[in-house]
Amino acid sequence: MIPPIANRFVAGESPAQALDHVRQLNGRNVRAIVNLLGEHYDERPPVRSDAAEYRALAGDIANSNLEAAISIKPSQLGLDLGEDVFREELEDVVAAAADHGVFVWIDMEDHTTTDVTLNAFEDLAREYGSDDEYRVGVCVQANLKRTRADVERLADVPGKVRFVKGAYDEPDKISYSSSARVNHEYEALLEYAFEHYDRGIAVGSHDPAMIERAIELHEEHGTEFEIQMLMGVRDDAQYELAAEYPVYQYIPYGDRWKSYMYRRLTERKENVWFALRAILGR
Protein backbone atom coordinates (compact mmCIF):
# COMPACT_ATOMS: atom_id res chain seq x y z
CA MET A 1 0.00 0.00 0.00
CA ILE A 2 1.31 3.44 -0.93
CA PRO A 3 1.71 5.79 2.09
CA PRO A 4 0.06 9.25 2.13
CA ILE A 5 3.26 11.16 1.29
CA ALA A 6 3.91 9.05 -1.81
CA ASN A 7 0.33 8.91 -3.06
CA ARG A 8 0.49 12.59 -3.92
CA PHE A 9 3.00 11.66 -6.62
CA VAL A 10 2.04 8.07 -7.54
CA ALA A 11 -1.49 7.13 -8.62
CA GLY A 12 -1.59 3.71 -7.01
CA GLU A 13 -0.25 0.25 -7.67
CA SER A 14 -2.83 -0.97 -10.20
CA PRO A 15 -3.95 0.16 -13.67
CA ALA A 16 -7.47 0.67 -12.32
CA GLN A 17 -6.20 3.14 -9.72
CA ALA A 18 -4.19 5.01 -12.35
CA LEU A 19 -7.16 5.26 -14.69
CA ASP A 20 -9.39 6.45 -11.88
CA HIS A 21 -6.93 9.30 -11.33
CA VAL A 22 -6.99 10.03 -15.07
CA ARG A 23 -10.77 10.20 -14.96
CA GLN A 24 -10.64 12.76 -12.17
CA LEU A 25 -8.07 14.82 -14.05
CA ASN A 26 -10.12 14.78 -17.25
CA GLY A 27 -12.99 16.19 -15.23
CA ARG A 28 -10.79 19.22 -14.57
CA ASN A 29 -9.74 19.54 -18.23
CA VAL A 30 -6.28 18.06 -17.62
CA ARG A 31 -5.11 15.19 -19.80
CA ALA A 32 -2.78 12.41 -18.70
CA ILE A 33 0.38 10.55 -19.56
CA VAL A 34 0.36 7.19 -17.78
CA ASN A 35 3.60 5.40 -16.90
CA LEU A 36 3.96 1.95 -15.38
CA LEU A 37 6.97 2.18 -13.08
CA GLY A 38 9.89 -0.04 -14.06
CA GLU A 39 13.32 0.22 -15.66
CA HIS A 40 16.67 -1.48 -16.27
CA TYR A 41 15.51 -5.06 -16.54
CA ASP A 42 18.25 -7.63 -17.14
CA GLU A 43 15.86 -10.52 -17.85
CA ARG A 44 13.19 -10.92 -20.52
CA PRO A 45 10.14 -11.95 -18.43
CA PRO A 46 9.57 -8.55 -16.72
CA VAL A 47 10.06 -6.86 -20.10
CA ARG A 48 7.36 -9.01 -21.64
CA SER A 49 5.10 -8.48 -18.64
CA ASP A 50 5.36 -4.68 -18.72
CA ALA A 51 4.94 -4.58 -22.49
CA ALA A 52 1.78 -6.68 -22.20
CA GLU A 53 0.45 -4.36 -19.49
CA TYR A 54 1.04 -1.32 -21.71
CA ARG A 55 -0.84 -2.97 -24.58
CA ALA A 56 -3.74 -3.73 -22.26
CA LEU A 57 -3.57 -0.22 -20.80
CA ALA A 58 -3.95 1.31 -24.25
CA GLY A 59 -7.12 -0.71 -24.75
CA ASP A 60 -8.47 0.31 -21.35
CA ILE A 61 -7.82 3.99 -22.08
CA ALA A 62 -9.61 3.77 -25.40
CA ASN A 63 -12.55 1.76 -24.08
CA SER A 64 -12.98 4.23 -21.21
CA ASN A 65 -12.90 7.24 -23.57
CA LEU A 66 -10.19 8.88 -21.48
CA GLU A 67 -7.88 11.69 -22.60
CA ALA A 68 -4.61 9.90 -21.91
CA ALA A 69 -1.37 8.72 -23.48
CA ILE A 70 1.17 6.18 -22.25
CA SER A 71 4.87 6.71 -21.58
CA ILE A 72 7.61 4.07 -21.61
CA LYS A 73 11.30 3.95 -20.68
CA PRO A 74 13.60 2.18 -23.15
CA SER A 75 15.30 0.14 -20.40
CA GLN A 76 11.84 -1.00 -19.29
CA LEU A 77 11.32 -2.59 -22.69
CA GLY A 78 14.62 -4.43 -22.70
CA LEU A 79 17.25 -2.00 -23.96
CA ASP A 80 19.74 -3.39 -21.43
CA LEU A 81 19.22 -6.77 -23.11
CA GLY A 82 19.94 -5.39 -26.57
CA GLU A 83 18.62 -2.93 -29.12
CA ASP A 84 16.81 -5.71 -30.98
CA VAL A 85 14.80 -6.63 -27.87
CA PHE A 86 13.91 -2.99 -27.23
CA ARG A 87 12.85 -2.40 -30.83
CA GLU A 88 10.70 -5.53 -30.96
CA GLU A 89 8.86 -4.81 -27.73
CA LEU A 90 8.43 -1.11 -28.43
CA GLU A 91 7.00 -1.65 -31.90
CA ASP A 92 4.49 -4.15 -30.52
CA VAL A 93 3.32 -1.58 -27.94
CA VAL A 94 3.15 1.25 -30.48
CA ALA A 95 1.23 -0.91 -32.95
CA ALA A 96 -1.30 -1.93 -30.30
CA ALA A 97 -1.66 1.64 -29.06
CA ALA A 98 -2.12 2.93 -32.62
CA ASP A 99 -4.92 0.41 -33.14
CA HIS A 100 -6.67 1.97 -30.15
CA GLY A 101 -5.85 5.57 -31.09
CA VAL A 102 -3.63 6.01 -28.02
CA PHE A 103 -0.45 8.10 -28.18
CA VAL A 104 2.90 6.68 -26.99
CA TRP A 105 5.70 8.72 -25.42
CA ILE A 106 9.22 7.28 -25.35
CA ASP A 107 11.03 8.63 -22.32
CA MET A 108 14.72 9.52 -22.51
CA GLU A 109 17.25 7.99 -20.13
CA ASP A 110 20.97 8.72 -19.78
CA HIS A 111 23.18 9.82 -22.68
CA THR A 112 24.27 6.28 -23.58
CA THR A 113 20.73 5.56 -24.78
CA THR A 114 20.12 8.75 -26.77
CA ASP A 115 20.98 7.53 -30.27
CA VAL A 116 19.08 4.25 -29.93
CA THR A 117 16.04 6.05 -28.53
CA LEU A 118 15.98 8.77 -31.18
CA ASN A 119 16.45 6.26 -34.00
CA ALA A 120 13.58 4.12 -32.74
CA PHE A 121 11.37 7.17 -32.34
CA GLU A 122 12.06 8.45 -35.84
CA ASP A 123 11.41 5.07 -37.48
CA LEU A 124 8.16 4.49 -35.58
CA ALA A 125 6.95 8.07 -36.03
CA ARG A 126 7.38 7.78 -39.79
CA GLU A 127 5.75 4.32 -39.87
CA TYR A 128 2.71 5.04 -37.71
CA GLY A 129 2.35 8.81 -37.89
CA SER A 130 1.60 11.31 -40.60
CA ASP A 131 1.56 15.06 -41.05
CA ASP A 132 -2.10 14.98 -39.98
CA GLU A 133 -1.84 12.63 -37.00
CA TYR A 134 1.08 11.97 -34.67
CA ARG A 135 1.29 8.63 -32.83
CA VAL A 136 4.66 8.74 -31.07
CA GLY A 137 6.71 11.25 -29.09
CA VAL A 138 10.19 11.44 -27.61
CA CYS A 139 11.96 13.46 -24.92
CA VAL A 140 15.08 15.62 -25.43
CA GLN A 141 17.22 17.06 -22.63
CA ALA A 142 18.55 20.61 -22.64
CA ASN A 143 21.55 19.79 -20.49
CA LEU A 144 23.16 17.68 -23.25
CA LYS A 145 25.40 19.59 -25.64
CA ARG A 146 24.22 17.48 -28.58
CA THR A 147 20.54 18.37 -28.18
CA ARG A 148 20.49 21.42 -30.46
CA ALA A 149 21.54 19.20 -33.37
CA ASP A 150 19.00 16.54 -32.36
CA VAL A 151 16.18 19.10 -32.27
CA GLU A 152 17.10 20.29 -35.76
CA ARG A 153 17.13 16.68 -36.99
CA LEU A 154 13.66 16.00 -35.57
CA ALA A 155 12.00 19.08 -37.07
CA ASP A 156 10.44 17.19 -40.00
CA VAL A 157 9.64 13.95 -38.16
CA PRO A 158 5.85 13.40 -37.78
CA GLY A 159 5.92 13.03 -34.01
CA LYS A 160 5.93 15.10 -30.84
CA VAL A 161 9.03 16.26 -28.95
CA ARG A 162 9.03 16.85 -25.20
CA PHE A 163 11.57 19.41 -24.00
CA VAL A 164 12.98 18.92 -20.48
CA LYS A 165 16.01 20.34 -18.71
CA GLY A 166 17.50 16.92 -18.00
CA ALA A 167 17.83 14.99 -14.76
CA TYR A 168 20.74 12.59 -15.23
CA ASP A 169 24.23 13.28 -13.86
CA GLU A 170 26.09 13.32 -17.17
CA PRO A 171 29.86 13.79 -17.81
CA ASP A 172 30.97 17.43 -18.12
CA LYS A 173 32.42 16.73 -21.56
CA ILE A 174 28.98 16.18 -23.06
CA SER A 175 26.69 18.21 -20.80
CA TYR A 176 26.10 21.58 -19.16
CA SER A 177 26.23 21.52 -15.39
CA SER A 178 25.27 25.06 -14.40
CA SER A 179 21.57 25.78 -13.95
CA ALA A 180 21.93 29.12 -15.71
CA ARG A 181 23.42 27.49 -18.81
CA VAL A 182 20.80 24.74 -18.85
CA ASN A 183 18.06 27.37 -18.61
CA HIS A 184 19.66 29.29 -21.47
CA GLU A 185 19.80 26.16 -23.63
CA TYR A 186 16.23 25.21 -22.75
CA GLU A 187 14.93 28.60 -23.83
CA ALA A 188 16.99 28.49 -27.02
CA LEU A 189 15.60 25.06 -27.87
CA LEU A 190 12.05 26.28 -27.35
CA GLU A 191 12.70 29.30 -29.57
CA TYR A 192 14.02 27.08 -32.36
CA ALA A 193 11.14 24.62 -32.05
CA PHE A 194 8.37 27.22 -32.06
CA GLU A 195 9.93 28.81 -35.13
CA HIS A 196 10.67 25.64 -37.13
CA TYR A 197 8.18 22.99 -35.96
CA ASP A 198 4.65 22.87 -37.36
CA ARG A 199 3.27 21.48 -34.08
CA GLY A 200 3.99 18.73 -31.58
CA ILE A 201 5.94 20.75 -29.00
CA ALA A 202 5.63 19.57 -25.39
CA VAL A 203 7.00 21.83 -22.67
CA GLY A 204 7.97 19.45 -19.88
CA SER A 205 8.74 21.87 -17.08
CA HIS A 206 7.50 23.17 -13.75
CA ASP A 207 9.52 26.37 -14.18
CA PRO A 208 7.03 29.28 -14.41
CA ALA A 209 9.53 31.34 -16.43
CA MET A 210 9.91 28.64 -19.10
CA ILE A 211 6.17 28.05 -19.30
CA GLU A 212 5.57 31.77 -19.71
CA ARG A 213 8.24 31.92 -22.42
CA ALA A 214 6.56 29.05 -24.25
CA ILE A 215 3.23 30.88 -24.12
CA GLU A 216 4.90 34.00 -25.57
CA LEU A 217 6.43 31.94 -28.38
CA HIS A 218 3.07 30.28 -29.06
CA GLU A 219 1.41 33.68 -29.36
CA GLU A 220 4.23 34.93 -31.61
CA HIS A 221 4.41 31.95 -34.00
CA GLY A 222 1.02 30.25 -33.58
CA THR A 223 2.69 26.85 -33.19
CA GLU A 224 0.63 24.26 -31.30
CA PHE A 225 2.09 23.12 -27.99
CA GLU A 226 1.22 21.44 -24.73
CA ILE A 227 2.42 21.76 -21.15
CA GLN A 228 3.46 18.68 -19.19
CA MET A 229 4.00 18.43 -15.43
CA LEU A 230 4.34 15.67 -12.88
CA MET A 231 1.55 14.43 -10.68
CA GLY A 232 1.69 16.16 -7.32
CA VAL A 233 3.78 19.11 -8.47
CA ARG A 234 2.11 22.51 -8.93
CA ASP A 235 -1.32 20.91 -9.31
CA ASP A 236 -3.14 24.24 -8.93
CA ALA A 237 -1.05 25.74 -11.73
CA GLN A 238 -1.92 22.77 -13.93
CA TYR A 239 -5.64 23.35 -13.43
CA GLU A 240 -5.30 27.09 -14.08
CA LEU A 241 -3.22 26.62 -17.23
CA ALA A 242 -5.64 23.96 -18.52
CA ALA A 243 -8.33 26.62 -18.81
CA GLU A 244 -6.39 28.08 -21.76
CA TYR A 245 -3.82 25.57 -22.96
CA PRO A 246 -3.48 21.79 -23.37
CA VAL A 247 -2.03 20.44 -20.11
CA TYR A 248 -0.90 16.87 -19.46
CA GLN A 249 -0.06 15.38 -16.10
CA TYR A 250 2.56 12.63 -15.99
CA ILE A 251 1.05 9.87 -13.84
CA PRO A 252 3.23 7.01 -12.58
CA TYR A 253 1.74 3.90 -11.01
CA GLY A 254 2.89 0.46 -9.94
CA ASP A 255 4.62 -1.33 -7.09
CA ARG A 256 8.05 0.17 -7.80
CA TRP A 257 7.07 3.53 -6.35
CA LYS A 258 9.86 3.68 -3.74
CA SER A 259 12.64 3.88 -6.32
CA TYR A 260 10.63 6.41 -8.34
CA MET A 261 10.17 8.70 -5.34
CA TYR A 262 13.85 8.50 -4.44
CA ARG A 263 14.99 9.30 -7.99
CA ARG A 264 12.61 12.22 -8.44
CA LEU A 265 13.61 13.81 -5.15
CA THR A 266 17.36 13.42 -5.75
CA GLU A 267 17.68 14.26 -9.44
CA ARG A 268 17.22 18.02 -8.93
CA LYS A 269 17.17 20.09 -5.75
CA GLU A 270 14.11 22.04 -6.91
CA ASN A 271 12.12 18.79 -6.93
CA VAL A 272 12.57 18.58 -3.16
CA TRP A 273 11.19 22.10 -2.83
CA PHE A 274 8.23 21.36 -5.09
CA ALA A 275 7.51 18.15 -3.17
CA LEU A 276 7.67 19.87 0.21
CA ARG A 277 5.35 22.61 -0.96
CA ALA A 278 2.89 20.03 -2.30
CA ILE A 279 2.96 18.03 0.94
CA LEU A 280 2.46 21.16 3.03
CA GLY A 281 -0.33 22.32 0.75
CA ARG A 282 1.31 25.62 -0.19
N, C-alpha and C positions, 0 to 999 in steps of 0.2 A: 504494500500500500504506500502511495506517495504521501509524504508528510506535508503539512500546510505550507511551509516555506517553499518547497519545490513545486507544489501544484499551481503556483502562480505562473510558472515558466514551462511546465510540462502538462499536457492535456489529459494524462492518464496513462494506463498501461495497455489498454485495449483499443482496437480500431473504433469500436462503438463509442467509447469515451471521447476519442479525438473528433469523430464526426458530430457528436453532440455539441462539442465546443464550436465546431465550424458552423453548425446550425444557429447557435446563439450569435456568433459574429455576423453571419449573413443578415440576421435580423437588425443589425446596427449598420448595415451597408458596408461592412468590411469583408473582404474575401480572404481566402486562406491558402496557405501552402503547407501541406501535411508531410511530415518527415517521420518515418519509423526509425528510431534510434538504433545505431549499429554501424560499425566501421572496422577496418583492418582485420578481416577474417583470413585465417591461414588454412582453412579447410573448406571444402565445397558445400557440405550440407547446410551450414547457416546462410551461405550465399543463396542457395536454391530456395531456402525457406523464406528469406526476406524478399527475394524477387517474386515469389508466389504471392506473398502478402501484398506487395505493391500492385500486382495485377488484379487481385481481388479488391483492393482498396479503390482502384480506378472504377471498377464496376459499381461499387457501393456509392461512390460519389455521384456517378451518372444516374443511377437508379433513384437516388435521393434528391436529385435536382439541386445539388449544392453548388455554390460558387467556390470551387476549390481546385487546386493543382496538387501534384505530388513532387517531392524533392528527394534526390538520391545522392549518396556519396559514392564515388568510384570504388573506394576500397570496400564498401559495403557489398558491392556487386562483383567482388573477386579480383580487383586490380592487383592485389598483392600476390595472387596466384598466377597472374599473367594477363597480358593485354587481350589475348584471345578469349579468355574466360569473361573478362569485363565486357567486351564487345558483344559477346553472345547473349549474356544475361540482360544487358542494357537494351539491346534491340528488341528482345522479347517483351520487356516492360513497356518500351515506347510503342511498339506495335499494338499491344493490348490496350494501352491508354488511348492511342489514336482511334481505335475502334469504338471507344466509349466517349470520344470527344473531350478527353481530359489531358491537360497540359502537363509536361514533365520538365522539371528543372534538374540540371546536373550540377551539383555543388562542386566547388573547387577546393582541393586539399593543398598540401604543401607543394613547393615549386617542382619537385621531382615528378609530379603527376600532370603538370600543366599541358605539355604537348599532347600526351595521350588523351587527356580530357577534351581539349579543344578540337583535336582531330575527330574524335567520336561525335562530338556535338555537331561539327560542320557536316559530316557525312549524313547523320540522322536528320538534321534540319533540312538538308536538301532533298532527302528521300521522302520525308513525311510532311514537310511544310511546303508552303508556296507563298508568293507575294501577298496573297489574300488571307492566308490563314497560317499562323505559326503554331507548331506543335511541341517545340523543344526550346529550352533556354539554358544558358550557361553563366557562370559567375566569373568575373575578372577582378583582380586585386590591385589596388592603386599603389601598394607598397612595393610591388615588383617593378624593376627597371624596364623589363621587357613589355609591360602591359600596353604602352602607347602603340607599339607595333602590332600587338595582338588586336587591339580595338580597331585599328585601321583595316586589318585583315578581315575582321568580322562584319564590316559595314554592309556588305552585300549578301550576307548569309540570311536566309529566311527564318530567323529565329530571334528570340529575345536575349538580351545581355543584361545581367545584374551587375551593377557597380558597387563594390564594397572597398573599404580601406585596407582590409587584410588583417588576419589574426595570427598567422603562423610566424614563429621566430625564425626568420630566414637569414642566410649568410649576408654580411654587409656587402660583399662583392656584387650581389644580384638584387639587393633591396635597399629601400630607404628606411632609416631607423627613426629619424626625427618626426615627431607628430606634425610639425609645421610643414615639412617637405611632403609628407604623405597627404596632408590636406591640400597642398598646392597641386599635387598630381591628381588627386581626386577631382578637384574642380576643373582642371584642364581636360581630364577625360570626359567629364560631363559636357563641357563646352564643345569638344570635338563631336561627341555623339549627337547632341541636339542639332548640330549644324549638318552632319553628314548622314545620319540614320533617318530612314523614313518613319520608323516607329520602333516599338519593342525595347524601349529603355526602361530599366528597373533601377530605381534609386534605393539601394539597400543600405540605409543609414538611419541612425537615431539623432544625428547631429542637426539641430535646427538650422544652422547656417547653411549646410549643404542642401537640405530640403528646400529652403527658401531660394537658394541659387538655382536649383532645378526648376522651381516654379517660374522664376524670372526667365530662364532659358526657354521653357515651354511657351510662355507668353510671347517671347521674341520670335521663335522659329515655328511655333505651332506643332511641334513634334509630339506625338503621343508618348506618354510615360506613365509609370506607376510607382508608388512608394511602397517599400517593404520594410517591416519592422518585426522584431521578435515578440512572441507572446510574453506578456508580463512587463514589457518595457515601454513606457510612455503610452499606455493604453488610452488615456484621455486624448492625447494628441492624435492618435490613430483615428478615433471616432470623429474628432473635429475635422481632420483633413479629409476623411471619407465623405464629408458633405459636399466637397468640391472636386476631389480627385480620386482616381482608383487607388485604393489602399489594400495591401495584402499583409496578413499576419502570418509569420512563420511559426507553425505549430508542431513541436516535437511530441512524440508519444512512445511508449514502450517501457520495458523493464530495465533498460540500460540508462535510466535517468540520472544516476549518481555520477557517472563519468561525464555526462553532458553538462550537468550543473557545474562540476569542477572546471571543465574546460572553458565554459563561457565566462566564469568569474575570474579566471586567471589569464585569459588571452589578452585582455586590455583592461587597464585600471579603471577606465570610465564605466565598464560593465558592472564593477562592484558598486559604484555610485548609483547607477541606474537601478540596480537590484535593491539596494538599501532604500532608495526613495520609493520604489514600488511596494516593498514590504511594509514600510512605515506609512504608506498611503499618502505621500506628499507629491 
